Amino acid sequence: MSSVIGVAAGAGLVLLFLAVFFIMKKLKHGRSQMLKRKFFEQNRGQLLQQLVSQSAGIAERMIINLEELEKATHRFDKDLVVGGGGHGIVYKGILSNQHIVAIKKPKKVLKKEIDEFINEVAILSQINHRNVVKLYGCCLETEVPMLVYEFISNGTLYEHLHVEGPKSLSWDDRLRIAIEAAKSLAYLHLAASAPIIHRDVKSANILLDDTLTAKGG
């Protein structure tokens, strides 16, 4: 009889533990969702939705949730860091639609600058040029918003210019890259729906893809 009571008590404790575990998990999930909503509102997510609502489908595509980026980067695994500096960290990731992306996680954005940031995102969402890095979207569910760009695999023009030997760029490639960079600037300054003035043109800000095509960023 005592053994039966002991088994029942043990089973009861297991059930109690499981109940507490699931309740805690649900509460944690609820707090996480509330925090995401808070940051989304704080980062002017509704403003971005309004700004891009004129273009069908852009709002749904541009606003990327945190869960998607966590999956894309294995919860921001340090092994997937591909760049960084004083402004933040860049991770390489793969979205659920199989796009390979660069996720920029800035260190901070001042609250007084958030409206300007959102306006820039709305403008960049409409940029479509082969020599300009494509902005896929942004995540507003964290304290500091994150930007999601197409991943450019071949580094910066600066890195290619400052190497000697067989990997050095040929003069033909250098001339073509200079022309492509000029085309991207002309597009941004003159042809974009809202002109964008690039104030930091340098070789470190020109990326190269697998075919050494220039991508301004």
Residue pairs with C-beta under 8 A, 6 or more apart in sequence:
36 65
36 66
36 141
39 140
39 141
39 142
39 143
40 140
40 141
42 111
42 114
42 143
43 114
43 118
43 140
43 145
44 114
44 115
44 118
44 140
45 63
45 140
47 115
47 118
48 59
48 62
48 63
48 118
48 121
48 122
48 138
48 140
49 59
49 63
51 118
51 119
51 122
52 58
52 59
52 62
52 122
52 125
53 59
55 125
55 126
58 125
58 126
61 136
61 137
62 121
62 125
62 136
62 137
62 138
63 137
63 138
63 139
63 140
64 95
64 136
64 137
64 138
64 139
64 148
65 139
65 141
66 139
66 141
66 142
68 95
68 96
68 139
69 76
69 93
69 103
69 139
69 146
69 148
70 76
71 96
72 93
72 94
72 95
72 96
72 101
72 103
73 80
73 91
73 92
73 93
73 103
74 80
76 91
76 105
77 91
80 91
80 92
80 93
81 89
81 90
81 91
82 90
82 91
82 92
82 102
83 89
83 90
83 102
84 90
86 107
87 106
87 107
88 104
88 105
88 106
88 107
88 144
89 104
89 105
90 102
90 103
90 104
90 105
91 102
91 103
91 105
92 100
92 101
92 102
92 103
92 151
93 100
93 101
93 102
93 103
94 100
94 101
95 101
95 136
95 148
99 136
99 150
100 150
100 151
101 136
101 148
101 149
101 150
101 151
102 148
102 149
102 150
102 151
102 152
103 146
103 147
103 148
103 149
104 146
104 147
104 148
104 149
105 144
105 146
106 144
106 145
106 146
106 147
107 144
108 144
109 117
109 144
109 145
114 145
117 145
121 135
121 138
121 147
123 192
123 193
123 194
123 196
124 135
124 196
125 135
125 137
126 192
126 193
126 194
127 134
127 135
127 188
127 192
127 196
128 134
129 183
129 184
129 187
129 188
130 213
131 180
131 181
131 183
131 184
131 187
131 213
131 214
131 215
131 216
132 184
132 187
132 188
132 215
132 216
132 217
133 149
133 150
133 152
133 207
133 215
133 216
133 217
134 149
134 150
135 147
135 148
135 149
136 148
136 149
136 150
137 147
137 148
138 145
138 146
138 147
138 148
139 145
139 146
139 148
149 217
152 207
152 208
152 209
152 215
152 217
153 209
153 210
154 160
154 207
154 208
154 209
154 210
154 212
155 207
155 208
156 203
156 204
156 205
156 206
156 207
156 208
157 177
157 181
157 203
157 204
157 206
157 207
157 208
157 214
158 202
158 203
158 204
158 206
160 167
160 168
160 169
160 208
160 212
161 169
161 174
161 203
169 177
169 212
173 212
176 214
177 206
177 208
177 212
177 214
180 213
180 214
181 201
181 206
181 214
181 216
184 214
184 215
184 216
185 198
185 201
185 216
188 195
188 196
188 197
188 198
188 216
189 195
189 196
189 197
189 198
198 216
205 216
205 217
206 214
206 215
206 216
206 217
207 214
207 215
207 216
207 217
208 214
208 215
209 215
